[in-house]
Amino acid sequence: MTYRGGHHSTSDDSSRYRSNEEIKFWFENDNPIARLRLLLESRGLWDADKETAMRSTARDLVLASLLKAERNS
């Protein structure tokens, strides 16, 4: 189970029923991405070098996809 960090939809304003302190608490203390990273690191399956390589590859793929989409429109 995880905490929904954003709005339900574009027409929802979750700040009406959640304080900034509540959102900040969950982001800092029970962030699912941070928890998964810590788990993988503890098992020797992830490290800072892999993180850097993954982010670089993902960025390159996004930029290439964007360029392709722009050419096709």
Secondary structure as UniProt FT lines:
FT   TURN            10..11
FT   HELIX           14..16
FT   HELIX           20..29
FT   HELIX           32..42
FT   TURN            43..44
FT   HELIX           48..72
//
